[in-house]
Amino acid sequence: MITFHKAKNYFQLQGEGSTYLLGVPPNGDLHHLYWGKPLSASALKKLLAEWKKRSLETEHHVSREFQRREYADFGHNDLRTPAFQLEHADGYRISEFLYDSFQILPGKPDFGPGPSSRAEEADQVQTLKVLLKDKLHKLELDLYYTLYPSRNLLVRRTILRNRGSKPVSILKLSSASLDLPPGPLTRGPQAEGQAMPGLGTKSTEAQTGSWRLVRFPGRWAQERQMKEGPLQEGTLRLESRRGISSHEMNPFAMVSRGQSDEEKGEVYGFALATSGNWLIETELFRDQTLRVNAGLNDFNFKWNLGPGKAFVSPECVMAYSASGFSGISFNLHRFIRERVIGGHWQYRPRPMLLNNWEATYFKFNHEKLMRIARAGKEAGLELFVLDDGWFSKRDDDTSSLGDWFVDKRKLPRGLRGLSDDIHGLGLKFGLWIEPEMVSPKSLLYKKHPGWCLHVPGRRRRMARSQLVLDMSRPEVRDYLFETIGKALEEARVDYVKWDMNRSLSEVGNEVLTPGKQGELYFRYLMGVYDLMDRLNRRFPKVLFEGCSGGGARFDLGILHYHPQIWASDNTDGLDRTFIQYATSFAYPPLVTGAHISSVPNHITHRSMSLKWRALVAMSGNFGVEADITKWRPSERKELADYIRLYKEIRPIVQFGDFYRLENPYQSNRASWMFVSPDQRKALVFVFQVKPPKKGEKAEGFKLKGLKAGLTYELQNGGLKQSGEKWMTKRWLPGIFKNPKNPHACELFHLTARR
């Protein structure tokens, strides 16, 4: 899988459908040689010969700026965006790390605290560790590459070690960096490594749009909207500076050579396992080489690394596909289910829940909650979740965060009394918490006003009437662990919704020295992870669901601790179609919380049919956010029917393979399908997101993921044909050929017949 070829001085990381090559030229720099389809012997020979010519440096022409580098420094004739930057004790910011040695390790090392994917014996995983040294300052860079060959994935991480006697400041440290060469669509100015044409020299130009970017920006209630377009020369930063991974941009992006789609094109995916400030930056150089750096955001970041100390970057998962976006998603989905999510809930069906938030907001009591819970039980739901408002004097969002003891006015028998009654119905019991926040109107704030993030002498600005607790401080985490842990234990909680409703501001404290204030964003994040880890260990069978004002912390870091995430506060059925479609490019439906709510929707005021809302919710972790005691009997009966249906199809939705069929951002419909692990059953969901234009002919679509040699019968329609025909011949259900309903939707079942 991982091989060092001593004669040619290069490393080969061989997946089942991909090859990754990096080499060490005579000057000791580290070069990126190739990442793509497996190479034939002749193609490899040609590539290595070209690299040998390109890698030569002379005093007359230093070609480093035209080299494809693997982890680039700054200041040595490569003035492109660097992978890292350090400030030494003498004030200089120039470093030069050259190749020293390597190790090929079985499995995957333990990198200590923080999120980390796993490797098991069945994976046959190997890790390449490349050691680079700056001998002048006695610094070491460990570059780690863990190869999951069956998934065509590389998990990268960087460690900086200070072996010297003086401190060094880290200003930037990417987890992954590489230079991707121009694709076949590009006509470069000249062969790389040669002088550029002079002024007035006629030269060919690169074709426009040779490199393209897919990103997932958004905002509150419109998270992860798919955007795709060409990259232009220059540097583009996808990032969060909010202390959370953010509503505004998701820490996952893809680049492709030329126009790609679900099935066609070479695509490279980058997903960061961090939930704080992050950065994925691309720089398209004039020769059409594309540099990608991914890791912690360097904005407002400065880490002081003393002698003998080490700093470990978060993970970056890198995925390659020669067959379009589907290949990236297929491998990432399985990787997340198998090696990111762990613990008790990894392979267990997720319960269908009823959350009281949109039903009651802050106005509830024991009996009102029980009426809603009884209606949920009658409909077939499995878990009742008590949301915000259960603690201290929390009658609105202006008070009480931090005071994690029950409000006896609303719940005179306490959480335990409510929990006992909920469990007595045969339901599981869940609870909402927001550990990272404190209200100025709270007992905690009166006792410990210095526990929030703040800058001495400056105003403390609130959002949602709350401040942010300083999670970098052990005493804050200990308080939360004890008080929240006590509430969860006494109430015999089965599920926790962990919310986080604002970005970080006034990021400072009076504990760190002035020279360490630039470390606080990262220390805060590691403190959050520490508390999550401690609560997970204390309550190993509790299902934790991540939430951050909806989907503002939807990333691989949170999924290490919380095996599912609330996708968005927006439960509007139509908007959720787009949100969940785009989310699926990196994240499997298993991890996506998706609920039915009442209409008109509380955020958009749109009314969608119950069928539409149910089918969208069935495409993730199904739940309900409504006071169904107020629904008409016919609606409650319809809901019960959908719940029974979801119980039947849940194993396929949660643990089958997911395929996108039609893109709602580019067409009138959204459609996707789930295929059971044995490929004998499939579910096809189709949504008419907007009516076709006048005179527009509706086209069909092809299915995916079936076995070509099996015969599949359509349960609702009777059509029977081979898997090969389903996947090669376009099919369009009758109700979508001339849709009278502008928002028609349907679920189709396919079963393999002998």
Residue pairs with C-beta under 8 A, 6 or more apart in sequence:
1 13
1 14
1 15
1 124
1 126
1 147
1 149
2 11
2 12
2 13
2 14
2 104
2 126
2 127
2 128
2 145
2 147
3 11
3 12
3 14
4 10
4 11
4 12
4 102
4 104
5 11
5 12
8 23
8 48
9 23
9 24
9 25
10 21
10 22
10 23
10 24
10 33
10 48
10 51
11 21
11 22
11 23
11 102
11 128
11 130
12 19
12 20
12 21
13 19
13 20
13 21
13 128
13 145
13 147
13 154
14 20
14 38
14 147
14 149
15 147
15 148
15 149
15 150
15 151
15 152
15 153
15 320
16 149
16 150
16 152
17 37
17 38
17 152
17 320
17 322
17 327
18 35
18 36
18 37
18 38
18 152
18 320
18 322
19 34
19 35
19 36
19 37
19 38
19 39
20 34
20 35
20 145
20 147
20 154
20 320
21 32
21 33
21 34
21 35
21 47
22 30
22 31
22 32
22 33
22 70
22 130
23 30
23 31
23 33
23 48
23 51
23 55
24 30
24 31
24 99
25 31
25 51
25 55
25 56
26 55
26 56
27 55
27 57
27 98
28 98
28 99
29 64
29 67
29 69
29 98
29 99
30 69
30 70
30 71
30 99
30 130
30 132
30 143
31 51
31 55
31 67
31 68
31 69
31 70
32 68
32 69
32 70
32 178
32 179
32 180
33 47
33 48
33 51
33 68
34 47
34 181
35 178
35 180
35 268
35 320
36 266
36 320
36 322
37 266
37 322
39 47
53 193
54 63
54 66
54 67
54 191
54 192
54 193
55 67
55 193
56 63
56 193
57 63
57 64
61 195
62 77
63 192
63 193
64 76
64 77
64 78
65 77
65 78
65 79
65 80
65 285
66 192
66 193
66 194
66 287
66 289
67 78
67 179
67 192
67 193
68 178
68 179
68 180
68 181
68 289
69 78
69 177
69 178
69 179
69 291
70 143
70 177
70 178
70 179
71 83
71 84
71 97
71 132
71 141
71 143
71 158
71 174
71 177
72 78
72 80
72 81
72 82
72 83
72 177
72 179
72 291
73 82
73 83
73 84
73 94
73 95
73 96
73 97
74 82
74 85
74 93
74 94
75 93
75 94
75 95
76 94
76 96
80 283
80 285
80 291
81 235
81 281
81 283
81 291
81 293
82 172
82 293
83 172
83 173
83 174
83 177
83 293
84 95
84 141
84 158
84 160
84 170
84 172
84 173
84 174
85 93
85 95
85 171
85 172
85 298
86 93
86 95
86 139
86 160
86 168
86 169
86 170
86 171
87 93
87 168
87 169
87 171
87 302
88 95
88 137
88 166
88 168
88 169
89 166
89 167
89 168
93 171
95 134
95 137
95 139
96 134
96 136
97 132
97 133
97 134
97 139
97 141
98 132
98 133
98 134
98 135
99 130
99 131
99 132
100 131
100 132
100 133
100 140
101 131
102 128
102 129
102 130
102 131
103 128
103 129
103 131
104 126
104 127
104 128
104 129
105 126
105 127
105 128
105 129
106 125
106 126
106 127
107 119
107 121
107 125
107 126
107 127
108 116
108 117
108 118
108 119
108 125
108 127
108 146
108 155
109 127
109 129
109 144
110 116
111 157
111 159
111 312
112 312
113 526
113 529
113 530
113 533
114 312
114 314
114 526
114 529
114 557
115 273
115 274
115 275
115 314
115 315
115 340
115 529
115 556
115 557
115 558
115 559
115 560
115 561
116 273
116 315
116 560
117 146
117 155
117 273
117 315
117 317
117 335
117 339
117 340
117 556
117 560
118 339
118 340
118 342
119 125
119 146
119 148
119 339
120 339
123 148
123 150
123 339
124 149
124 150
125 146
125 147
125 148
125 149
126 146
126 147
127 144
127 145
127 146
127 147
128 144
128 145
128 147
129 142
129 143
129 144
129 145
130 142
130 143
130 145
131 140
131 141
131 142
131 143
132 140
132 141
132 143
133 139
133 140
133 141
134 140
134 141
137 164
137 166
137 168
138 162
138 163
138 164
138 165
139 160
139 161
139 162
139 163
139 164
139 168
140 160
140 161
140 163
141 158
141 159
141 160
141 161
142 158
142 159
142 160
142 161
143 156
143 158
144 155
144 156
144 157
144 158
144 159
145 154
145 155
145 156
146 154
146 155
146 156
146 157
147 153
147 154
148 154
148 155
148 335
148 339
151 319
151 331
151 334
151 335
152 319
152 320
152 321
152 327
152 331
153 317
153 318
153 319
153 331
153 332
153 335
154 317
154 318
155 315
155 316
155 317
155 318
156 175
156 176
156 315
156 316
156 318
157 175
157 312
157 313
157 314
157 315
157 316
158 173
158 174
158 175
158 176
158 295
158 312
158 313
159 310
159 311
159 312
159 313
160 170
160 173
160 305
160 310
160 311
161 309
161 310
162 168
162 305
162 306
162 307
162 308
162 309
162 310
163 307
163 308
164 307
165 307
166 307
167 304
167 305
167 306
167 307
168 304
168 305
169 302
169 303
169 304
169 305
170 301
170 302
170 303
170 304
170 305
170 311
171 298
171 301
171 302
172 296
172 298
172 301
173 295
173 296
173 303
173 311
173 313
174 279
174 293
174 294
174 295
174 296
174 313
174 316
175 272
175 294
175 295
175 296
175 313
175 314
175 315
175 316
176 270
176 292
176 293
176 294
176 295
176 316
176 318
177 291
177 292
177 293
177 294
178 291
178 292
179 289
179 290
179 291
180 211
180 255
180 268
180 289
180 290
180 291
180 292
181 289
182 188
182 206
182 210
182 287
182 288
182 289
183 210
183 211
183 257
183 258
183 266
183 288
184 257
184 258
185 207
185 209
185 210
185 257
185 258
186 206
186 207
186 210
186 288
187 204
187 205
187 206
187 207
188 204
188 206
188 287
188 288
189 196
189 197
189 203
189 204
189 205
189 286
189 287
190 196
190 197
190 203
192 287
192 289
196 286
197 203
206 287
206 288
208 230
209 230
209 258
209 259
210 230
210 257
210 258
210 288
211 230
211 231
211 255
211 256
211 257
211 282
211 284
211 288
211 290
212 228
212 229
212 230
212 231
212 255
212 256
212 257
212 258
212 259
212 260
213 228
213 229
213 230
213 231
213 236
213 253
213 254
213 255
213 282
214 226
214 227
214 228
214 253
214 254
214 255
214 256
214 325
214 585
215 227
215 228
215 238
215 249
215 250
215 253
216 224
216 225
216 226
216 227
216 249
216 250
216 252
216 253
216 582
216 583
216 585
216 586
217 225
217 227
217 248
217 249
217 250
218 224
218 225
218 247
218 248
218 249
218 250
218 551
219 247
219 248
220 247
220 549
220 550
220 552
220 569
221 550
221 568
221 569
221 570
221 575
221 603
221 604
222 247
222 568
222 570
222 575
222 579
223 247
223 250
223 550
223 551
223 552
223 554
223 567
223 568
223 579
223 583
224 250
224 551
224 554
224 579
224 582
224 583
225 578
225 579
225 582
225 665
226 578
226 581
226 582
226 585
226 663
226 665
231 255
231 282
231 284
231 290
232 284
233 284
233 285
233 286
234 283
234 284
235 281
235 282
235 283
236 281
236 282
236 283
237 279
237 280
237 281
238 249
238 251
238 253
238 279
238 280
238 281
239 249
239 277
239 278
239 279
239 280
239 281
239 297
239 299
240 246
240 248
240 249
240 251
240 276
240 277
240 278
240 297
241 277
241 297
241 299
241 300
242 248
242 277
242 503
242 504
242 552
243 276
243 277
243 468
243 503
243 504
243 507
243 521
243 524
243 525
244 275
244 276
244 500
244 503
244 504
244 548
244 552
244 553
245 251
245 274
245 275
245 276
245 278
245 552
245 553
245 554
245 555
245 557
245 558
246 503
246 552
247 549
247 550
247 551
247 552
250 554
250 555
250 586
251 271
251 272
251 274
251 278
251 280
251 555
251 556
252 269
252 270
252 271
252 272
252 555
252 585
252 586
253 269
253 270
253 280
254 267
254 268
254 269
254 270
254 325
254 328
254 585
255 267
255 268
255 282
255 290
255 292
256 265
256 266
256 267
256 268
257 265
257 266
258 265
258 266
259 265
260 266
260 267
260 324
260 325
261 324
261 325
262 324
262 325
262 326
262 660
262 663
263 323
263 324
263 326
264 323
264 324
265 323
265 324
266 320
266 321
266 322
267 320
267 321
267 324
267 325
267 327
267 328
268 292
268 318
268 319
268 320
269 317
269 318
269 319
269 320
269 321
269 328
269 332
269 586
270 280
270 292
270 294
270 316
270 317
270 318
270 319
271 316
271 317
271 319
271 332
271 555
271 556
271 586
272 278
272 280
272 294
272 295
272 314
272 315
272 316
272 317
272 555
272 556
272 557
273 314
273 315
273 316
273 317
273 340
273 555
273 556
273 557
273 560
274 295
274 296
274 314
274 315
274 525
274 555
274 556
274 557
275 525
275 528
275 529
275 553
275 555
275 557
275 558
276 296
276 521
276 522
276 524
276 525
277 296
277 297
277 299
277 300
277 301
277 521
277 522
278 294
278 295
278 296
278 297
279 293
279 294
279 295
279 296
279 297
279 298
279 299
280 292
280 293
280 294
281 292
281 293
281 294
282 290
282 291
282 292
283 290
283 291
284 290
285 291
294 316
295 313
295 314
295 316
296 313
296 314
296 522
300 507
300 518
300 521
301 518
301 519
301 521
301 522
302 518
302 519
303 311
303 518
303 519
303 522
304 515
304 516
304 519
305 311
314 557
315 556
317 332
317 335
317 556
319 328
319 331
319 332
320 327
320 328
321 327
321 328
321 331
325 585
325 660
326 659
326 660
326 704
328 585
328 586
329 584
329 585
329 586
329 658
329 660
330 657
330 659
332 586
332 587
332 588
333 587
333 588
333 657
333 658
334 588
334 657
336 556
336 559
336 587
336 588
336 591
337 346
337 588
337 590
337 655
340 556
340 559
340 560
341 559
341 560
341 563
341 590
341 591
342 560
343 536
343 540
343 563
344 540
344 541
344 543
345 543
345 563
346 563
347 655
349 650
349 651
349 654
350 543
350 564
350 590
350 621
350 650
350 654
351 382
351 383
351 428
351 494
351 495
351 543
352 380
352 381
352 382
352 383
352 622
352 623
352 624
352 643
352 646
352 647
353 381
353 382
353 383
353 384
353 385
353 430
353 495
353 595
353 623
353 624
354 372
354 373
354 376
354 381
354 383
354 384
354 385
354 623
354 624
354 625
354 628
355 385
355 387
355 430
355 497
355 595
355 623
355 624
355 625
356 364
356 369
356 372
356 384
356 385
356 386
356 387
356 627
357 387
357 388
357 432
357 625
358 571
358 597
358 598
358 602
358 625
358 626
358 627
359 372
359 625
359 626
359 627
359 628
360 368
360 369
360 372
360 389
360 627
361 388
361 389
362 388
362 389
362 394
362 395
362 396
362 397
363 389
364 389
364 410
365 410
365 411
366 410
366 411
366 412
366 413
366 417
366 418
366 421
369 384
369 386
369 418
370 418
370 421
370 422
371 629
372 384
372 627
372 628
372 629
373 384
373 421
373 422
373 425
373 427
374 425
375 628
375 629
375 636
376 384
376 427
376 624
376 628
377 425
377 426
377 427
378 636
378 640
379 624
379 628
379 636
379 639
379 640
379 643
380 640
380 643
380 644
380 647
381 427
381 623
381 624
381 643
382 427
382 428
383 427
383 428
383 429
383 430
383 494
383 495
384 422
384 425
384 427
384 428
384 429
384 430
385 429
385 430
385 431
385 432
385 495
385 497
386 415
386 418
386 429
386 430
386 431
386 432
387 432
387 497
388 394
388 397
388 432
388 434
388 499
389 395
389 407
389 410
390 406
390 407
390 410
390 411
390 415
390 431
390 432
391 400
391 403
391 404
391 405
391 406
391 407
391 487
392 399
392 400
392 403
392 404
392 405
392 407
392 442
392 443
393 399
393 400
393 407
393 409
394 400
394 401
394 407
397 464
397 465
397 466
398 439
398 441
398 465
399 439
399 441
399 442
399 465
400 439
400 441
400 442
401 434
401 437
401 438
401 439
401 442
401 466
402 437
402 438
402 439
402 442
402 443
402 444
402 445
402 469
403 442
403 443
403 444
404 433
404 480
404 483
404 484
404 486
404 487
405 483
405 487
406 414
406 415
406 487
408 414
411 417
411 418
414 490
414 491
415 431
415 487
415 490
415 491
416 490
416 491
416 492
418 429
418 491
419 429
419 491
419 492
419 493
420 492
422 428
422 429
423 429
423 492
428 494
428 495
429 491
429 492
429 493
429 494
429 495
430 493
430 494
430 495
430 496
430 497
430 543
431 487
431 488
431 491
431 493
431 495
431 496
431 497
432 496
432 497
432 499
433 484
433 487
433 496
433 497
433 498
433 499
434 498
434 499
434 500
434 501
435 469
435 480
435 484
435 498
435 531
436 468
436 469
436 471
436 500
436 528
437 466
437 467
437 468
437 469
437 500
437 501
437 502
438 444
438 445
438 451
438 452
438 466
438 467
438 468
438 469
439 445
439 465
439 466
439 467
440 462
440 465
440 467
441 465
444 451
444 479
445 451
445 452
445 467
450 509
450 510
451 469
451 470
451 473
451 475
451 476
452 460
452 467
452 468
452 469
452 470
453 467
453 468
453 469
453 470
453 504
453 505
453 506
453 507
453 508
453 509
453 520
453 524
454 460
454 467
454 506
454 508
454 509
455 506
455 508
456 508
456 510
458 506
459 506
460 467
460 506
461 505
461 506
463 501
463 502
463 503
463 505
464 501
464 502
466 501
466 502
468 502
468 504
468 505
469 476
469 480
470 476
470 509
470 511
470 524
470 527
471 477
471 524
471 525
471 527
471 528
471 531
472 509
472 511
472 512
472 520
472 523
472 524
472 526
472 527
473 509
473 511
473 527
476 527
477 527
477 530
477 531
477 534
480 531
481 531
481 534
481 535
481 538
484 535
485 535
485 538
485 539
487 493
488 496
488 535
488 539
488 542
489 539
493 539
493 542
494 541
494 542
494 543
495 542
495 543
495 544
495 545
496 535
496 539
496 542
496 543
496 544
496 545
497 545
497 547
497 566
498 532
498 544
498 545
498 546
498 547
498 562
499 547
499 548
499 549
500 547
500 548
500 549
500 552
500 553
501 548
501 549
502 549
503 552
504 521
504 524
507 520
507 521
507 524
508 517
508 520
509 520
512 519
512 520
512 523
529 557
529 561
532 544
532 561
532 562
533 561
535 542
535 544
536 542
536 544
536 561
543 563
543 564
544 561
544 562
544 563
545 562
545 564
545 565
545 566
545 593
546 553
546 554
546 558
546 559
546 561
546 562
546 564
546 565
546 566
547 553
547 565
547 566
547 593
548 554
549 569
550 566
550 567
550 568
550 569
550 570
551 565
551 566
551 567
551 568
551 569
551 579
551 583
553 565
554 565
554 567
554 583
554 587
558 565
559 565
559 587
559 591
563 591
564 590
564 591
564 592
564 593
564 621
565 587
565 591
565 592
565 593
566 593
567 576
567 579
567 580
567 583
567 592
567 593
567 594
567 620
568 575
568 576
568 579
569 603
570 576
570 579
570 601
570 603
570 604
571 595
571 596
571 597
571 601
571 602
571 603
571 613
571 625
572 597
572 601
572 603
572 604
572 606
572 608
573 601
573 606
573 608
573 609
573 612
573 613
573 616
574 604
574 606
574 608
574 612
574 689
574 743
575 604
575 606
576 594
576 616
576 617
577 616
577 664
577 670
577 687
577 689
578 664
578 665
578 670
578 689
580 589
580 592
580 594
580 616
580 619
580 620
581 660
581 663
581 664
581 665
581 670
581 672
582 665
583 592
584 592
584 658
584 660
584 672
588 658
589 619
589 620
589 621
589 653
589 654
589 658
589 674
590 620
590 621
590 653
590 654
590 655
591 621
592 620
592 621
593 620
593 621
593 623
594 616
594 617
594 618
594 619
594 620
594 621
594 622
594 623
595 617
595 622
595 623
595 624
595 625
596 610
596 613
596 614
596 617
596 622
596 623
596 624
596 625
596 626
596 639
596 642
597 613
597 624
597 625
597 626
598 626
598 627
598 630
598 631
599 606
599 607
599 608
599 613
600 606
600 607
601 607
601 608
608 743
609 743
609 745
610 635
610 638
610 639
610 642
611 638
611 642
611 745
612 687
612 743
612 745
614 638
614 639
614 642
615 685
615 687
615 745
615 746
615 747
616 687
617 623
617 624
618 642
618 645
618 646
618 649
618 653
618 685
618 747
619 653
619 672
619 685
620 653
621 654
622 643
622 646
622 650
624 639
628 635
628 636
628 639
631 639
645 747
646 653
649 674
649 683
651 676
652 674
652 675
652 676
652 681
652 682
652 683
653 674
653 683
655 677
656 674
656 675
656 676
656 677
657 674
657 675
657 677
657 705
658 672
658 673
658 674
659 672
659 673
659 674
659 675
659 703
659 704
659 705
660 671
660 672
661 671
661 672
661 673
661 684
661 701
661 702
661 703
661 704
662 669
662 670
662 671
662 672
662 686
662 701
663 670
664 670
664 687
664 689
668 688
668 689
668 690
668 691
668 692
668 696
668 698
669 686
669 687
669 688
669 689
669 736
670 686
670 687
670 689
671 684
671 685
671 686
671 687
671 701
672 684
672 685
673 682
673 683
673 684
673 685
673 703
673 704
673 705
674 682
674 683
675 681
675 682
675 704
675 705
675 706
676 682
679 705
679 706
679 707
679 710
679 723
679 752
680 710
680 751
680 752
681 749
681 750
681 751
681 752
682 703
682 705
682 706
682 712
682 749
682 750
683 747
683 748
683 749
683 750
684 703
684 747
684 748
684 749
684 750
685 745
685 746
685 747
685 748
686 733
686 736
686 745
686 746
686 747
686 748
687 743
687 744
687 745
688 736
688 739
688 741
688 742
688 743
688 744
688 745
689 743
690 742
691 739
691 742
692 698
692 739
698 732
698 736
698 737
698 738
698 739
699 730
699 732
700 730
700 731
700 732
701 730
701 731
701 732
702 726
702 727
702 728
702 729
702 730
702 731
703 726
703 727
703 731
703 750
704 727
706 712
706 723
706 726
706 727
706 750
707 723
707 752
708 722
708 723
708 724
708 727
709 722
709 723
709 724
710 722
710 723
710 752
710 753
711 720
711 721
711 722
711 723
711 752
711 753
712 720
712 721
712 722
712 723
712 726
712 750
712 751
712 752
712 753
713 719
713 720
713 750
713 751
713 752
713 753
714 720
714 748
714 749
714 750
715 748
715 749
715 750
715 751
716 746
716 748
716 749
717 733
717 734
717 748
719 731
720 753
721 729
723 752
726 750
733 746
733 748
735 741
735 744
735 746
736 744
736 746
